[in-house]
Amino acid sequence: MGYETVQEIVGKIWIYIVLGIAVGAGAHGYVPEDFLGALLGKGNWFGVPLAILLGVPMYSNAAGIIPIVSVLIEKGVSLGTALAFMMSVIALSLPEIIILKKVLKWQLIAVFVGIVTAGIMIVGFVFNALM
């Protein structure tokens, strides 16, 4: 019973983990460190909102996005901004919103997106201020 459950879960997420590692490896090797640090570093107030906007079109789970976030932090992206990116990929992805449309009205989806975005921004700014 447990083996089948693990096999089912791994079967669903392995592709996201591999894609996350591939994107992280590509970014690690080809994205200049000063570029990400300058664009999404601690000194830029727009880093957190920009990270959220970059994360929304993506779709992944937490395991798949961790390698990408790790590389972002290594490249000089502040912790709060990296967390905001990670949370937006997981919580505000466009495919998730499309799925929510099947069970919720647009007004409720707008409220959900607004509240989650505000929470992610608060977390991002607080972590940037503390770290």
N, C-alpha and C positions, 0 to 999 in steps of 0.2 A: 504494500500500500504506500509506504513512504517513498520507496524507490520510484514508483510510477509518478508520484506527485512531483518529486524533484526533477524527473525526466521531462515532465510536462512544462514546468516552470523554465528550466534551462532551454528547452526547445522553443519557447516563446521569446526569450530575451537574448539568446546568444548572438544574433545578428546585430543587435544594437550595441552590444559590448564590443564586438569586432569593429563595427563602423566607428564607434567612439574612439577606440584605440588608433584606428587608421587616421582619423581626422586629427587626433592629438599628436600622433607621430609626424604627420605632414606639417602641422603648425609648428611643432617643435623644431623641425629641420629647416623650414623655409620662410617662416614669418620673422622679420627682424624684431629683435627684442625691444629696441627703442620705439618702434612703431606702436605696438600694443600698450607699452608703458605710457607713452605720450597720449594716446587716444583714450585709454580706459584706466589710467592711473589715478591715484588718490587725489591729486591736485585738481582734477577736472570735475566740476559739479555735474556735468552732463554725462559722466561715465555710467552711472546707474541707469538713467532712463535709456541711454543708447544700448546698454547691455540687454535691457528688457526688450527693446525693439528688435534687436538681433536674435533674441531667443524665441520670439513668438512664431516665426515661420518654421522653426525646427520642430522635430518630434523625436523624443527619446524617452527612456526611463532613467531613473537615477543611476543605475549601474553603467549605462552607456554614456552618460554625460560626464561622469567623474574623471575619466582620462583627459577630456578636453579642458575641464576646469583646472586640473592639475597643471597642464601646460600653460594655460592663461596666467595662473599665479606665478609660474616660473618665468614668464615673459614680462612680468612687471605689472600685471593687472592687480589692482587692490582686492583684498579679500571680500569686502562688501559688494563690489562690482561683480566679482566672479560668482558670489552666492546669488546675486540678483539674476545673473544670466542663467545659472543652473535652475533656479526656481521658476523662471519664466519659461524655459524649455519644457519643464515638467508640468507646470500648472496652467500655462496660458497658450499652449501650442494650438496652432490653427486646426489641425485634425481633431483635437479634443473639443474645440468650440463647435466644429461641424457635427460631431457626435452629440454634443449637448443640445443642438438645435432640434434633434429628433424628439426630445422630451421636455424642452423648455421653450418659452416664448423669448423673442429677441430682447424684450425689456429685462427679463430675469437674467439672461446671459450678459447683458450690459452691466447690470448690478454686480454680478459675479466677477466679471473682468475688472470692473472699477475697484471693488473691494480687494481683490487679490493683488492687483497692480499697486494699490496704495500700500498694502502690507509688505509687498516685496521691496518697494522703494524705501519704506521705513527701515526694514532690515538692512538693506544695502547701505543707506546713509549712516545708520547707527554703527555698523561694523567698520565702515570707512573712518568714522570719527574716533572709534575706540582703538583701532589697530594702527 
